[in-house]
Amino acid sequence: MSGSSVPPNGRPAPAPAASRRPAGPAAARAAASAHYLRGEPIDMSALAAELGVGRATLYRWVGSREQLLGTVLAEMTERTYRVAARGVRGTGPERILAVLERFMRAVVDAAPLQAFTEREPRLFIRLATMPGTIEDRATELLTRELQREIDRGALAVPLPTRTLAQAVVRIADSFMYAHYLGGNRPEIEQALEVVALLLRPCRHDAPAGPGRGPRDGEGISEPV
């Protein structure tokens, strides 16, 4: 589920001129995201020059290049997820599977991600499939989605909500990026079959076990 890349309207916006962009970490992340959405490499020297600051200042703002790319990919993951979830009907496992399928298909079809993986496939796999910023963002989004279904009584799960969400994210990544891991193509259908099994064990009217079920996600704020 990690490292997706679809702007909300389907079209990358042109980067604003540096003279009109207030300098700072947010501006650096926005400029990097704009380059990414246009399918361009993110070069730290060029980005610093674009922002009118030195490399040392840029690194102080955003960390290393890998950290910046992780931040950009995490933001693209959230954008793509929100677009995928928009307008999906149904409840319970059916809704979760529908959102997940739309999300994964949007990810594998995203032109900016394809451009990035053609240039740096190993870096992408490391960023997308290892614990870190991207996985954390995807897990948070899915935890909220699962918890909403639990709270409305449409889903009961056999694991703590966040644990289940993290497992689903890792399953989705391993199948969605199978073609980067030695396979021939993304295996979205197989991912959905496995996730369906994880969502099936407890009927929505089954009692939750100790420390599990509806309140595991308590305290997670609703997305804005």
N, C-alpha and C positions, 0 to 999 in steps of 0.2 A: 504494500500500500504506500510505499514511500517514494518520494522523489518525483511526484507527478508534476504536470506543467500545462495548465490550460487557463488563460486569462478569462475573467468572467464573461466578456463579450466575444471571446473567440479570436480577438485580434490584439497583438501586442501594441501598446501605445508607444509613440516615439519618445525618446528620452528628452527631457527638458534641458535647455541650455544650462551650463554650469553657472552662468552669471545670474540666472533666475532661481537657482536652487540653493536654499540655505545650507551651509556646510554643517555636517554632523553625522553621527552614525546612521540615523534614519535616511539621510540623503544618500549615503554610501550604499545602503542596502537597496534603496529604490533604484539607483543607477545600475547596480549589479543585476537586479531583477529585470530591468529594461533590456540590458544586453542579452541576458539569458533568453528572454521571450522572443528576441529577434534572431535567436540561433547563433549568437556571437560568443566567442570565448570571453571569459572574464579574466582580464590581465590586470594585475594589481598596479603596475606602473602606469598603464594607460588610465586606469580608473582614478588613481591619485591625481594625475594631470587633469583629467576631466573635472574633478572636484576642486582643483586649484589648491591642493594640499600636498605635503610630502608623503612619501611612503611610510615613514615612521608614524605619522599622524593617522593614516588610513589603517595601519595594522593595530594601532591603539584603539581605534573605533570598532573594528570588526573582527579582530583576531587574525588568524592565518587565512590563506586563500581557501583551504579546505573548510575551515569554520564558516567563512562567508558563503561558500557554496552550499554547505549544509543548511544554513539559515535561509538562503534563497529557495532551496528545494523543499524545505519544511513549509515555507509560505505558499509555494505552488501546490503542495499537497493539500493544504487547507482550502485554498481557492477551488481546486478541482473537486474536492470532497463536497463542498457546499453547493457547487453547481450540480453535482451528481445527485445529491439528496433532494434537490428542489423539485417539488411536484410528485415525488414518489408516494403512492398511496399504499394502503394496507397497513397491517400491524404485525408485531411479533417477528418470528423468523423470516416470514415472507418479505417483510419490509427490509430487514437487515440484508438479506441476500440480494434483493433488488438494488439497493443502494450500492452494495459492494460490487455487483456486476457492472453497473453503470460507471462506477469509479474506475475499476480496473481497465475497462475498455477505453475510457477516456485517456488513461495514463499511457497505455501502449500505443495509442494513435497520436499522441501529442508530438507535433513537429519539433518544438524546442528540445524536448527530452531526447528525441531521436538524434538531433544534431549533437547534443552533448555526449550521448553514449557512443556515437561514431568517433568522436575525438578522444574521449577518455573513458572507455568502458570499465577499466579496472577501478578507477577512482569512483565512478558512479556506483558500482556494486559495493564497494567498501562503505561509501556514505549511506547508501540506501538500505543495506541489509544488516549492518552492525548496530548495536545499541548506540543511541545518540539522539541528536536533535530531531531528525526526520522520524525515526521510529517513535520517539516520545510524542511528537505532535499527532501522528496518525493514531497512536494508542489513545491519546486524550479524546480525540474526535469520536472514535468508535466507542469508548467507554461511555460518553454522553449519550450516544445513540442507543446503546444497549440499556442504559439506565432508564431512559425515557420509556422504552417498551416494558421494562420491569415495573416501573412505577404505575403504568396504566393497566397492569395485570395481564399483559399480552405475552409475557415471556418470563420463564423461570430458568435460571442457569445453575449448573452443578459446580461452578467455580466462583470465586470472588470476581466481580465485574471487570475490574482492571486486568486481572490475570487472563480472563477469557479474551478481552480485547487485544491484549498483547499477543496471545497465541494466534488469534485470527490474523493480525497484522503480519506476523512472521510466516504464517502459512501462505497468505496472499502474496507476499514478496517472493517466496521460493518458487511458486508456480508462475506468477506474473512475469518474473525475470528469468524464467527457465532458459530462454534462448541466449542469455548472457552467461549462464552457468553450465553450458555444455549441451543444452537441448536444442531442438530445431525451431521451436516457436513458443510463444506464451501459452500457458496451459490454464486458461481462465476457468473452463468448465470443470476441470479437476479440482481447482481451488474451491469452487462453489460446492462441489460434492462433499469435500472434507469439512468445510465450515458448516454445511447443513447438518452433518453428523454431530458436530459440537453443540449445535443449537437444539438438537432433537431430544436429548436424554430426559429433560424434565418438561412435562406438560405445564401449561401456564397455570393450571389449578393445583399443581403438586406443591406440597409444603417445602419450603427451603430449609436446608440443613443449617446447623449452627454456624454462625458467622458468615453465612452465604446468602445470596439472593438479593431481594429488593433493596436492602439498605447498604449494600457494599459500596455503592457509588455516592453515598450521601456526602454532601458538602461540595460536590462538583458543580460549578456554576454553569448555567445555561449559556450556550454560545450567543454572541450578540448578533 
